[in-house]
């Protein structure tokens, strides 16, 4: 754990929160709760219609008190991420909290227009780039926080990030594909979220900006509904043992609103408490390597 200089009284009321993946699941639940607590929101979404519906709902439940801006992005396109970040920087003079919540799992091997495997691009490269492009505005607004949605599923990536196969050809090939290859790929990206948070926190030490990530638990959402009948049936069965989106969003909202994490940086949380992640997530050298490899993939100078 890295100590930060964030020691002032903290509340999300009156702060500006940029949140990705806000139109469904825990992102939707978190956006509404943060608005009720007095935050102003920048909703980053793929569907403009859903984003407008959410903005209308937030205006209704806050009786017009909350400001809601909408930014449209396709997280599978690096150009789209860059354009959304530019629009945010042009419109928002300050960002107090950045929530990297958007995520997906793709059962079949797909490549983005930029030449990256889809799950890796959406879950890791997009938030890495998005954060990098907004980081100076967060520093200017400090104290500020970056919150990233990880998962207990990272524990399935027992061997860590496979840097020799970043496009996951092996996991999506026979026989690995039929042994849960796409699930293991998802686990790799969630591990990457934690490692990204750890290295980001190290690099942000002393800037007034802190980085945090969390496990929302098994949540009953529309996640993994685009991967065929088997995936939908599996998720339907899992919903019997799942928590509600509101329950899953509790730690996210807490990280954005609480005073209790003043002095924390680079931690992983479960149910509003610091939790020790799996061993690969604690490998600081691997986290540094992931950082450099990601910058190379994104052609960041």
C-alpha positions as CSV (number, residue, x, y, z in Angstrom):
1,X,0.0,0.0,0.0
2,X,1.3,3.5,-0.9
3,X,0.6,6.4,1.3
4,X,-1.0,9.4,-0.5
5,X,-1.3,13.1,0.5
6,X,-5.1,13.0,0.3
7,X,-5.9,14.1,3.8
8,X,-8.8,16.6,3.3
9,X,-12.4,15.9,4.1
10,X,-13.7,13.9,1.2
11,X,-17.2,13.6,-0.2
12,X,-18.5,12.9,-3.7
13,X,-21.1,15.7,-3.3
14,X,-20.4,18.5,-5.7
15,X,-17.6,16.5,-7.5
16,X,-17.5,15.6,-11.2
17,X,-17.4,11.9,-11.8
18,X,-16.6,10.4,-15.2
19,X,-17.9,6.8,-15.4
20,X,-17.7,4.3,-18.3
21,X,-20.2,1.5,-18.7
22,X,-22.9,3.5,-16.9
23,X,-26.0,2.4,-18.8
24,X,-26.3,-1.2,-17.4
25,X,-25.4,-3.4,-14.5
26,X,-23.3,-2.0,-11.6
27,X,-22.4,1.0,-13.6
28,X,-26.0,2.0,-13.9
29,X,-26.7,1.4,-10.2
30,X,-23.5,3.4,-9.3
31,X,-24.3,6.3,-11.5
32,X,-27.8,6.8,-10.0
33,X,-26.5,6.4,-6.4
34,X,-23.6,8.8,-7.0
35,X,-26.0,11.4,-8.5
36,X,-28.3,11.0,-5.5
37,X,-25.3,11.7,-3.2
38,X,-24.7,15.0,-5.0
39,X,-22.2,14.1,-7.8
40,X,-22.3,15.5,-11.3
41,X,-21.7,12.9,-13.9
42,X,-20.0,12.4,-17.2
43,X,-21.6,9.3,-18.7
44,X,-19.4,7.4,-21.1
45,X,-21.5,5.0,-23.1
46,X,-21.8,3.2,-26.4
47,X,-25.5,3.7,-26.8
48,X,-26.6,7.3,-27.0
49,X,-30.3,6.2,-26.6
50,X,-29.5,4.4,-23.3
51,X,-27.3,7.2,-22.1
52,X,-30.1,9.8,-22.7
53,X,-32.6,7.5,-20.9
54,X,-30.2,7.4,-17.9
55,X,-29.7,11.1,-18.0
56,X,-33.5,11.6,-17.9
57,X,-33.9,9.2,-15.0
58,X,-31.1,10.9,-13.0
59,X,-32.6,14.3,-13.6
60,X,-35.9,12.9,-12.4
61,X,-34.6,11.3,-9.2
62,X,-32.4,14.3,-8.3
63,X,-35.2,16.8,-9.3
64,X,-32.8,18.4,-11.7
65,X,-30.0,19.0,-9.2
66,X,-27.4,16.7,-10.9
67,X,-25.6,17.7,-14.1
68,X,-25.3,14.9,-16.5
69,X,-23.1,15.0,-19.6
70,X,-23.1,12.3,-22.3
71,X,-20.0,11.1,-24.2
72,X,-20.4,8.4,-26.8
73,X,-17.5,5.8,-27.3
74,X,-16.8,2.4,-28.7
75,X,-14.3,0.9,-26.3
76,X,-13.2,-1.5,-29.0
77,X,-11.8,1.4,-31.0
78,X,-8.8,3.3,-29.8
79,X,-9.7,6.2,-32.1
80,X,-13.1,6.4,-30.5
81,X,-11.5,6.3,-27.0
82,X,-9.2,9.2,-28.0
83,X,-12.1,11.2,-29.5
84,X,-14.2,10.7,-26.3
85,X,-11.3,11.8,-24.1
86,X,-10.8,14.9,-26.2
87,X,-14.5,15.8,-25.9
88,X,-14.3,15.3,-22.1
89,X,-11.2,17.5,-21.8
90,X,-12.9,20.2,-24.0
91,X,-16.1,20.2,-21.9
92,X,-15.0,19.4,-18.4
93,X,-12.7,21.9,-16.6
94,X,-12.2,19.4,-13.8
95,X,-12.5,15.6,-13.1
96,X,-12.6,14.5,-9.5
97,X,-13.3,10.8,-10.0
98,X,-12.7,8.6,-13.0
99,X,-14.5,5.2,-12.9
100,X,-13.2,2.6,-15.4
101,X,-16.2,0.2,-15.3
102,X,-16.9,-0.8,-18.9
103,X,-16.1,-4.4,-19.6
104,X,-17.0,-7.4,-21.7
105,X,-16.3,-11.1,-22.4
106,X,-16.2,-12.5,-26.0
107,X,-16.7,-16.2,-26.4
108,X,-15.3,-16.3,-29.9
109,X,-11.9,-14.9,-30.9
110,X,-12.4,-11.5,-32.4
111,X,-9.9,-8.8,-33.4
112,X,-10.5,-5.1,-33.2
113,X,-9.9,-2.6,-36.0
114,X,-6.6,-1.8,-34.3
115,X,-5.4,-5.4,-34.4
116,X,-6.0,-6.5,-30.8
117,X,-8.0,-9.3,-29.3
118,X,-11.4,-7.9,-28.4
119,X,-11.6,-8.8,-24.6
120,X,-8.1,-7.4,-24.1
121,X,-8.8,-4.3,-26.0
122,X,-12.1,-3.5,-24.2
123,X,-11.2,-4.5,-20.7
124,X,-7.5,-3.4,-20.5
125,X,-6.2,-1.3,-23.4
126,X,-9.3,1.0,-23.5
127,X,-9.2,2.0,-19.8
128,X,-5.4,2.2,-19.9
129,X,-5.6,4.7,-22.8
130,X,-8.6,6.5,-21.4
131,X,-6.9,7.1,-18.0
132,X,-3.6,8.2,-19.7
133,X,-5.5,10.8,-21.8
134,X,-7.4,12.2,-18.8
135,X,-4.6,11.9,-16.1
136,X,-3.4,15.5,-16.4
137,X,-6.9,16.9,-15.8
138,X,-7.2,14.6,-12.8
139,X,-3.9,16.0,-11.4
140,X,-5.1,19.5,-12.0
141,X,-8.3,18.7,-10.1
142,X,-6.6,16.9,-7.2
143,X,-7.2,15.4,-4.8
144,X,-8.8,13.0,-7.3
145,X,-9.5,9.3,-7.5
146,X,-9.4,6.6,-10.2
147,X,-11.6,3.6,-9.6
148,X,-11.4,0.5,-11.8
149,X,-13.8,-2.5,-11.8
150,X,-11.8,-5.7,-11.5
151,X,-13.1,-9.1,-10.4
152,X,-12.5,-12.1,-8.2
153,X,-12.3,-13.9,-11.6
154,X,-8.7,-12.7,-11.8
155,X,-7.7,-15.7,-9.6
156,X,-8.3,-18.0,-12.6
157,X,-5.3,-16.5,-14.3
158,X,-2.9,-18.5,-12.1
159,X,0.1,-18.1,-14.4
160,X,-0.3,-14.4,-14.8
161,X,-0.3,-12.5,-18.0
162,X,0.9,-14.5,-21.0
163,X,3.1,-11.8,-22.6
164,X,4.0,-14.2,-25.4
165,X,0.4,-14.5,-26.6
166,X,-1.2,-11.1,-26.0
167,X,-3.8,-11.8,-28.6
168,X,-4.8,-15.1,-26.9
169,X,-4.5,-17.3,-29.9
170,X,-3.8,-20.3,-27.7
171,X,-6.8,-19.7,-25.4
172,X,-9.2,-19.6,-28.3
173,X,-7.7,-22.5,-30.2
174,X,-8.6,-26.2,-29.8
175,X,-8.7,-27.7,-27.2
176,X,-8.4,-24.7,-24.9
177,X,-11.4,-23.0,-26.4
178,X,-13.7,-25.8,-25.3
179,X,-12.1,-25.9,-21.9
180,X,-13.2,-22.3,-21.0
181,X,-10.5,-20.4,-22.9
182,X,-12.6,-17.3,-23.2
183,X,-13.2,-17.3,-19.4
184,X,-9.5,-17.6,-18.8
185,X,-8.9,-14.7,-21.2
186,X,-11.4,-12.6,-19.2
187,X,-9.5,-13.6,-16.1
188,X,-6.3,-12.3,-17.6
189,X,-7.9,-8.9,-18.4
190,X,-9.2,-8.6,-14.8
191,X,-5.8,-9.5,-13.5
192,X,-4.5,-6.8,-15.8
193,X,-6.9,-4.3,-14.2
194,X,-5.4,-4.9,-10.8
195,X,-1.8,-4.8,-12.0
196,X,-2.6,-1.6,-13.9
197,X,-3.9,-0.1,-10.6
198,X,-0.9,-1.1,-8.7
199,X,1.6,0.4,-11.2
200,X,-0.6,3.5,-11.8
201,X,-0.6,4.1,-8.0
202,X,3.2,3.8,-7.9
203,X,3.5,6.4,-10.7
204,X,0.9,8.7,-9.1
205,X,2.5,8.8,-5.7
206,X,2.7,12.4,-4.5
207,X,0.5,13.9,-7.2
208,X,-2.8,14.0,-5.3
209,X,-4.4,11.4,-7.5
210,X,-4.9,7.9,-6.1
211,X,-5.8,4.6,-7.9
212,X,-8.1,1.9,-6.5
213,X,-9.8,-1.3,-7.9
214,X,-12.4,-3.6,-6.5
215,X,-14.3,-6.9,-6.9
216,X,-18.1,-6.3,-7.3
217,X,-18.8,-10.0,-6.6
218,X,-21.0,-12.2,-8.7
219,X,-23.7,-9.8,-9.9
220,X,-27.0,-10.5,-11.8
221,X,-26.6,-8.3,-14.9
222,X,-26.8,-8.5,-18.7
223,X,-23.1,-9.4,-18.8
224,X,-22.1,-12.1,-21.2
225,X,-25.5,-12.1,-23.0
226,X,-23.9,-11.7,-26.5
227,X,-22.1,-15.0,-26.7
228,X,-24.8,-17.4,-27.7
229,X,-27.4,-19.6,-26.1
230,X,-25.0,-21.5,-23.8
231,X,-23.6,-18.4,-22.3
232,X,-27.1,-17.0,-21.7
233,X,-28.2,-20.3,-20.0
234,X,-25.1,-20.3,-17.9
235,X,-25.6,-16.7,-16.8
236,X,-29.3,-17.4,-16.1
237,X,-28.3,-20.3,-13.7
238,X,-25.7,-18.1,-12.0
239,X,-28.2,-15.4,-11.3
240,X,-29.8,-17.6,-8.7
241,X,-26.6,-17.2,-6.6
242,X,-25.9,-13.6,-7.6
243,X,-26.2,-10.3,-5.9
244,X,-28.2,-7.3,-7.3
245,X,-26.5,-4.6,-9.3
246,X,-27.1,-2.2,-6.4
247,X,-25.2,-4.6,-4.1
248,X,-22.5,-5.0,-6.6
249,X,-22.1,-1.3,-6.9
250,X,-21.7,-0.6,-3.2
251,X,-18.0,-0.8,-3.1
252,X,-17.6,1.4,-6.3
253,X,-19.8,4.1,-4.7
254,X,-18.0,3.8,-1.4
255,X,-14.6,4.2,-3.1
256,X,-15.9,7.4,-4.8
257,X,-17.5,8.8,-1.7
258,X,-15.7,7.6,1.4
259,X,-13.2,9.3,3.7
260,X,-12.0,5.9,4.9
261,X,-9.5,5.4,2.1
262,X,-7.7,8.6,2.6
263,X,-4.0,7.5,2.7
264,X,-4.7,4.4,0.5
265,X,-3.3,4.0,-3.0
266,X,-3.0,1.0,-5.2
267,X,-5.3,-1.3,-3.2
268,X,-7.8,-4.0,-4.2
269,X,-11.2,-4.0,-2.3
270,X,-14.0,-6.5,-1.7
271,X,-17.1,-5.5,0.1
272,X,-15.6,-2.1,1.2
273,X,-12.5,-3.6,2.7
274,X,-8.9,-4.0,1.5
275,X,-8.4,-7.6,0.2
276,X,-5.2,-9.3,-0.8
277,X,-5.5,-10.4,-4.5
278,X,-4.0,-13.5,-6.0
279,X,-0.3,-13.9,-6.1
280,X,0.2,-12.9,-9.8
281,X,-1.5,-9.6,-9.0
282,X,1.2,-8.9,-6.4
283,X,4.1,-9.2,-8.9
284,X,5.4,-5.7,-9.2
285,X,7.9,-6.5,-11.9
286,X,5.1,-8.0,-14.0
287,X,3.0,-4.9,-13.4
288,X,5.8,-2.7,-14.7
289,X,6.2,-5.0,-17.7
290,X,2.5,-4.8,-18.4
291,X,2.6,-1.0,-18.2
292,X,5.5,-0.8,-20.8
293,X,3.9,-3.4,-23.1
294,X,0.6,-1.6,-23.0
295,X,2.2,1.7,-23.9
296,X,3.9,0.0,-26.8
297,X,0.7,-1.5,-28.0
298,X,-1.0,1.9,-27.8
299,X,2.0,3.7,-29.4
300,X,2.3,6.1,-26.4
301,X,5.5,8.1,-26.3
